[in-house]
Amino acid sequence: MNHFLLPVLIVISVFTGVCCAEGLAPTNLTVIVCDSTNKVLDTVIVPDDKKSRSVKFTLPEGTDEIRVFALGKRQHKDMQTGYYITGRPDDKKWMGLGYVEAHVEKGVLTGIDGNGFGQIKIDKNLKKQVLTDIKVGTTATITTVIINGEQGSGGNG
């Protein structure tokens, strides 16, 4: 093993373990969407049921960017942690997709489609927002969950 990668792997393992221990990923996979100021718009706790699903977040009206990232251990081994995927409006100015979509295959996050990426900083404020959203348990209107090809409920379920 390359010795330069060892510290990176340790940091990723510790980061994932801390998020799960703090209740941010109670099923070992939580998908979170924020606006460009890192205000949490919705949180989806993905059940550990081995089903395939996609979680689609559509940009709210008047928003120039959303950021989607995942926490927990149920991510494909090739997925990079510590990053968010951006979504931009589907218009002439931004020429974006208008949404960000996370793909879960047999209970494991395999990818997130969007327009770009950036590094996410999980600070105390962001953790608090995620935990509050999990506790409230409601679904934002921007969230659609499609389970095995059938549209279902969004949000925390």
N, C-alpha and C positions, 0 to 999 in steps of 0.2 A: 504494500500500500504506500502511496505517496505520502510522506510525512507532512507535507504542506497542507494536505486535505484534512488531516486528523483534527486540528483545532476547529475547522469549519464544521465538521461532522459533530463534534462535541457540543458546539454552540447550538446547532440545529436541534440536537437531541434534548438539551437542557431547555431550550425555548419551547419545544413541543410539549415536554413534560410539565413545565410551569403552567402553560396555558390550560392543559387538561386538569391539573391539580387545583387551579383557581376557579374552576367551574365554567371556563369560557368554551370548552368543548366537552360537554357532559357525555356525548356518545362517541367521542374521539373524532368527530368531524362537524365543524360549524363553518358555514359560509356567511360572510358579513359584507354588507354594502354600505359605503359611506359617501358623503359628498366630497367636494374638493377641499373642505376644511376639516375633514375626518369626523364630521358629525354622523353618527350611525343612523342610517335610514331603515335598515331591517337586518335581522339575523335569522338564519335558517339552520336549525339543528337537524342534521341529516340522521335519520334513524339507522341503527346498525342492523338492517334487515336484509342485506345482500341484494336489494333490488337496484336496478339501473334507473337513473332519473337525470333530468337536467333542471337546473335552477336558473331561471332567466330574470334578470333585473333590467327593466326598461327605464331609461332616463326620465325623471320627472320633468314636466313642462318648465321651461325657463332655466334649466340646469345645463351647464356646459361640460360637466364631467362627473362621473361616478367612479368609485374605486371599489373593487371586489377582491377579497382575499379569504383564505381558508386557514383554520386552526385545527389541530388535532393530528393524530397518528394515522388516520385512515386516508392517506394520500399516497399516490403512486410513488415508488422509490425514485423516479426521475423528476418528480415535481420539485421545483425550487420553493423553499419557504422563505418568509421574510419579504415577500414582494406582493404588490397589488397589481391587478389588471385594470386598466382604465377603459371607460366607455365614453364615447363622444356622440353628440347629436348627429342624426342622419339628415344633414342639410348641406347646402352649398359651401357654407363657411367652414364647417368642421369635417365634412365628408366621412363621418363615422358610421358605425353600425346602428347606433341608437339604443344599444343594449350591451350587457355583458352576460355571458352564459357559462355556467359551471357544469361540467359533465361528470357524472358519477356512474361507474360501471361496477355492478355487483357489490355495491357498498363502498367502493374506493374512488376517491377523486382522481380523475385521469387527466383533466385539463380545464382551462378557463379561457374562453374566447373573448377578445375585446380588441381595442385599438392601440394599446401601448401598455407600458408597465412602469413601475417605480418602486422604491424601497419603502416598506411600511415600518413605522415606528409604533410599537405597542406601548403606549405610556399609561399612566395611572388613569387619566381621564377617559381614554379609549376603552380600557378594561371596564371601568365603571359603566359607561354607556352600553357596552355589550351585555354585561350582567343585568342591567336594568331592562334592556330589550328582551332578554331571555325570560326574565321574571314576568314581564307584562304579557308576553306570549301572543301578541296580535300579529297579523299579517299586513304588511304595507301593500298598497294598491299597485306598486311597481313590481311586485314579486309574483312570478308564476312558476309552479313546480309541475313538471310533467314526469309521471312515474310510469315506466315501461310503455311509453308512447301515449299515455292517457293523461290529460290535464287534470291535476288534483288541486288541493289547497296549497297555499304557500306558507311562508313564515316558519313558525316553529314546529313544523310537522311533516 
